[in-house]
Amino acid sequence: MVASVLAALAAAGVVALAAVMYRRRGLGADDPEPSGATSGHTGAMLSALFLLCLAIAIVVPWTAADVARQNTYAESEAVVEAHWAAGRLPAPVGAQVRSGLEEYARFVIDQEWPLLASGRLSDEGWARLDQVRTQVASVRSEDTDVQEAKAVVLEQLRNLSEARRLRGADARTRPPAALLVMTVLTGVLVAAFPFMAGARPTGAAIVPLVVMAGLLGVGIYFVFDIVNVFDGGLGVRPDAFASALEELRRIPGGG
């Protein structure tokens, strides 16, 4: 942040120095008009800078939302695969594991998902997974089929835990605060620039300026609305877990 401020001050200093040097040497010509070269160049650059900041501020959450959505589907798929494999475990552990996985999916949808908007996971979710893992680890059998099923369930639980960690990391993903500040600042400057350049739009000329300012405000609102990948306009919904629960009901002996 300090480096960016120093860079801005250095750039402003270069412009001020160039203006003083040109005036002292009698170079160039005065440019007081709102439609002059200085205003036209500055306005175009401000617009370009705003569009750049706006594009980055939208692309970053959009990409993060796509990644988060893929991670939730990977997590829900691990729930389904573990549920399938748990059917080969001996009673009563197999039924307990299946029930625990179904309860975990419902817990994520009903209780944990709202917490993701604040960037955190629930400790209870981890406790539920640990309980299921403990139940599977307690299985002791010389049967090869049971041992294979146990290994598969444990592997899917590891995949599930990893996908859950990624979901927690996705919930904490935010665009840089400086980028959001720059988006707002450049948007305000673009809207106010005609007045800063000395123009006084009146009558019908004020209409497009008002429309532009309104659209800029909508764009900036949209940027802040999609900051969190689990909230707002691009928010990832628990559709993957809802689909997983439906599939669990179709598994023989399931839900």
N, C-alpha and C positions, 0 to 999 in steps of 0.2 A: 504494500500500500504506500509506504514511504517512497519507494523507488518510482512509482507511477506519478506521485505528486511532484517529485523532483523533476521527472521527465516533462511534465506539463509546464512547470515553471521555466525549465530550460527552453522549451519550444516558444513560450510566450516571450521570453527574453530575446530570443533570436529575432522574432518578428519586430519587437520594439526597437532593437538595435538597427535592423534593416531600415525601418521607417525613419529613424533619426539620421542615419547615414545618407539616405536618398534625399531627404529634405536639405541637409547641409550642403550637399554637392549639386543641388538643383536638378536632380534627375527625376524623370517621370513627370506626371501631371496630377494636380489635385483631383480627387474623386469623391465629391461630397454627395452625389446623387444616390438614392435608394436602389436605382436600377443600374448603378455603375459596375465596373469590373470587380471591385473589391467585394461588394455585396453579393453579386452573382456567384463569384468563386466561393465565398464563405458559406453562402446558403447551400450551394451544391455539396460542399464537403460536409456540412453539418447533417444534411439529409442522408448522405452516404454513410456517415458514421452511425447515425441512428439506425439505419437499416441493417448495418453490420451487427450492432449490439442486439437488435431485436431478433435477427436470424439466429445468432448464437444462443440467446436466451431461450429460444423456442426449441432449437435442435437438440440442445443438451438434455432437457427433461424428456423430450420426445424419444430420444434414443434410450435414455435410462428407463423409461416406461416400457419400451419394447423388451429390454433385457429383463426387467423385473417380471414382466408377464411370462416370459420363457422360463424363468426360475420357478415361478409358482406352479407352472405346469409340470416341471421336473419334480417338484416336491410332491404334488398330488399323484403323479405317476408312481413315485416310490411308495406312497401309501397303498395304492392298488396292488402293486407287485408284491409287497410284503404281505398284504392281506391274502392274496392267492397262495403264496408259499406257506403261510401260517396254517392253512387247512390241512397240511400234511404233518403238522406237529401233533403229538399225543394229547389226549384230553387229560385235564381240563385246560392245559396251557394254550392249545390252539384256539379255543373259543375265547379265552381271556385276551389273547393278543389281538384277535380280530375285533373284539369289542373295543379294546383300547385304541386301535387305529381308527375305528369309526368315530369314537368319542373325540379323538384328537382332531379329525377333520371338522366335526361340528363345532368344536371349541374354536378353531381357527376362524371359521365363518362368523360365528355369533359373538364371540368375545374378544378375540385377538385382533381382528381386522380393523376395528375402529382405532386401536392403539397405534397402528402403523402411520396414521396421519400425523402423529406427534413424533415419529421417528424411532419407535421402540417396539420390542417384542415383550411378550409376557413371560415371566419366570415360570408360570404354571405350565405353559406349553413345553418348556424343557423338562419339567418334572414329569409330565405325562409320557414323554418319549423315554425318559430314563426308566420309568416304571415298566414300560413295554419291553425295553431292552433287557431289564433284569429278569423279567418273566421268561424271555427266550433263552437267556444265558443259563437259567436254572434247569433247562432240559438236559437230562442225562439218559442216553440210550446207545446201545450197540448197533441198532438198526441203521443200515447205510442210508436208507431213504430218509429217515428222521434226521440223521446228521447232515445230509445234503440240504434238507428243508431248513434246518436251523442256520446253516451257513448262508443260504439265500436270504432268509429273513434278516439276519444280522447285516448282511451287505446292503440290503435295501434300506435298513434303518440308518446305516452310515450315509447313504446317499440322501436320505430324507433330512438328516441333521445338517449335512453340508448345504443342501438347498435352502434349508431354514436359515442358516447363517447368512447366506447370500440375500435372502429376503430381508433380513434385518439390516444388512449393509445397503440394500436398495432403498429402504425406508429412510436412511440417513443421507442419501445422496441429494445434494442441492447445487444449483449453479453458484458460481462465486458471487459473494455479496457485492464486490466491486462491479461486476457485470450488470447486476440489477440496478445499482446506483447510476452507472453510466447510461443505461437504457432510459431511465426516468429523466436524467439530466439532459441528455441529447434530445429527448422527446419534447421537453419543455422549451429548450432553446429553438428547436425547429418551429414550434408553434408561435413563439414570441419573436422570432427573428425579423419579420417585416417591420415590427415596431422598433426593434433595436437598430435596424438599418435606417430609420428615419421616415418610414412610410406611414401614412395615416389613411388606411383604407376606409372608405365610406360607401354608403348605398349598397348596390348589388355586389361590390367588390368584397364586402365583409362576409358574404355568404360562403364562398368556397373556403375561406380561412377558418370559419367556424366549423364547417363540415370536416375539414382536415384535422383540426384540433380534437374534435369529437372522436374521429377514427383513431387518432394517435392514443387518446385515452383508453379506447376499447382494446387496442393492441397491447398497451402497457398492463391493463387489467388482466388480459389473457396470460401474459408472461407470469404474473404473480399467481394466477389461478392454477398454473400447472407446475409450480415449483416442486411440490411433493408428488412423487409418482404414484402414491396410494390415495391421493385426494385431488379434488378439483376436476377440471374438464377432461384431463387425460388419465385420471386416476384408474389404477388397475383394480378390478373388482375380483371377489373370490369365486369367479366362475369356474376356475379349474377345480377347486375343492367341491363345489356343488356337483360338477360332472363326475368327480371321483366317487362321491356318495351314491349317486345314481348307479354307477357301475358296481359298487360294492353290494348293492341290493340284488344285482343280477348274478353275483357269484354264488354258486351252490353253497348253502350253509351260511351265507352272509346276511347282513343287516335285515 
